[in-house]
């Protein structure tokens, strides 16, 4: 244990403090997400209502991600993080109170979910850039992988906790827990920044508008970002079909769906751990190639709907390869830009990855409705594979 804190990421005290706070916040956010989904279903008893809430909370990533990245490079990242997380803290407590008093309707929930999505999007580039500022440049790869590990671990822990407390206390407790997690996160980043000697968190003196055009005119940045958007639209969106596949194809219902999600999360965590422990074994470019080949092949194989337990294994490979690809792409981009553009680059990847996910869900659902689930997955795998090799040639 002592060796663990003497070497690697956790030997840097500021990063260690912020990591703990971010861990609590991630878990709180997933608990909030489950409570919000359940409340939406209670208010509407309709899958359309669930879709609208999900769309409302993710569409800010499409609308504001690039602007949020510019803001992170232009102003104090710590102040942006405090403002955003404190705003979401207040909104979480408000939602918890309204839910507890049963004084909320669907449209108020939709408005609150959109507002929280805006603040989440505003703080994301600032938080990620601030975390990297606590570390030397040679630890960036490991830090990006650790962030992926943390996100996917919280994706497993948060819903599990929510599944225990939600039947006992209702959705309001989920929102109160998230509000408390924001307080702990804010405190950890303030403490970490006070202990940090590597960066004074000074706003960039460069023109953010000029930096943006420099960024997107660089083929080594632009084409991998476009590929990330294509993979999100036609690849990652396969996950929206998992409930249908579990129920209608394999006739496994909610138990099968839980196995799909668990195996997918296990694969994603495995990929993050692999990069964390062996950050320099392969270049980010090599990891991009290997992960995209594996992802496209796995998605193509999954489209044939093999025996159920074999499909569980394939879904774990999908989680592994997609997590590896996203981490490798993020590392690839961060290695090729200056410190003054880190926030903007995170904003760009958020735009193409999280922002396009909302559209990808609608697109894949529509394709499956008109062309069938099997053909939709097959088309998605072919598009991802073709786009990777064509855009890779252009970026070199």
Secondary structure, 3 states (H helix, E strand, C coil): CHHHHHCCHHHCHHHHHHHHHHHHHHHHHHHHHHHHHHHHHHHHCCHHHHHHHHHHHHHHHHHHHHHHHHHHHHCCHHHHHHHHHHHHHHHHHHHHHHHHCCCCCHHHHHHHHHHHHHHHHHHHHHHHHHHHHCCCHHHHHHHHHHHHHHHHHHHHHHHHHHHHHHHHHCCHHHHHHHHHHHHHHHHHHHHHHHHCCCCCCCCCCCCHHHHHHHHHCCHHHHHHHHHHHHHHHHCHHHHHHHHHHHHHHCCCHHHHHHHHHHHHHHHHHHHHHHHHHCCCCCCHHHHHHHHHHHHHHHHHHHCCCCCHHHHHHHHHHHHHHHHHHHHHHHHHHHCCCCHHHHHHHHHHHHHHHHHHHHHHHHHHHHHHHHHCHHHHHHHHHHHHHHHHHHHHHHHC
